[in-house]
Amino acid sequence: QVQIAESGGGLVQPGESLTLSCTVSKENFENYAMGWFRQAPGKQRELAASITYNKITNYADSVKGRFTISRDNARNTVYLQMNSLKPEDTGIYFCNKMGFTSTRWDWGQGTQVTVSS
């Protein structure tokens, strides 16, 4: 069973930065496209950023220019550098593989990000 562990969240003020980490216990991790998803209170989970096996990245319009996704395949880890944080970035952040929703690994606990003054 694949285990996912997200970390790095916290309470920050608008304009500040955070870096999230996600470690995945999966062989051949480097073969999987990965995504950072987020779920705001009362809203559905949405994709914020993704990275392919060969490190091609894509971003939701709402985070483009502020967030950077990266991966370290030697550590089975994907990162999300978040700059210029806004209150609307508040939510629980999860990572998982990309692809059809039905093929996702079991979700981890996520990491809470709260942006508030």
ChimeraX attribute file (.defattr): number of C-alpha atoms within 10 A of each C-alpha:
attribute: neighborCount
match mode: 1-to-1
recipient: residues
	/A:1	7
	/A:2	11
	/A:3	12
	/A:4	20
	/A:5	17
	/A:6	23
	/A:7	17
	/A:8	16
	/A:9	18
	/A:10	14
	/A:11	14
	/A:12	18
	/A:13	14
	/A:14	17
	/A:15	14
	/A:16	13
	/A:17	16
	/A:18	17
	/A:19	16
	/A:20	22
	/A:21	21
	/A:22	24
	/A:23	21
	/A:24	20
	/A:25	14
	/A:26	14
	/A:27	9
	/A:28	9
	/A:29	19
	/A:30	19
	/A:31	11
	/A:32	16
	/A:33	18
	/A:34	25
	/A:35	26
	/A:36	25
	/A:37	18
	/A:38	24
	/A:39	19
	/A:40	17
	/A:41	10
	/A:42	7
	/A:43	9
	/A:44	9
	/A:45	15
	/A:46	14
	/A:47	19
	/A:48	24
	/A:49	23
	/A:50	25
	/A:51	22
	/A:52	18
	/A:53	14
	/A:54	11
	/A:55	15
	/A:56	11
	/A:57	16
	/A:58	16
	/A:59	19
	/A:60	13
	/A:61	9
	/A:62	11
	/A:63	17
	/A:64	12
	/A:65	12
	/A:66	14
	/A:67	20
	/A:68	19
	/A:69	24
	/A:70	20
	/A:71	21
	/A:72	13
	/A:73	14
	/A:74	8
	/A:75	13
	/A:76	16
	/A:77	20
	/A:78	23
	/A:79	21
	/A:80	23
	/A:81	14
	/A:82	20
	/A:83	17
	/A:84	15
	/A:85	22
	/A:86	20
	/A:87	15
	/A:88	12
	/A:89	21
	/A:90	20
	/A:91	22
	/A:92	18
	/A:93	28
	/A:94	27
	/A:95	31
	/A:96	24
	/A:97	20
	/A:98	18
	/A:99	12
	/A:100	7
	/A:101	9
	/A:102	6
	/A:103	9
	/A:104	11
	/A:105	17
	/A:106	11
	/A:107	15
	/A:108	17
	/A:109	14
	/A:110	21
	/A:111	21
	/A:112	21
	/A:113	22
	/A:114	21
	/A:115	20
	/A:116	15
	/A:117	10
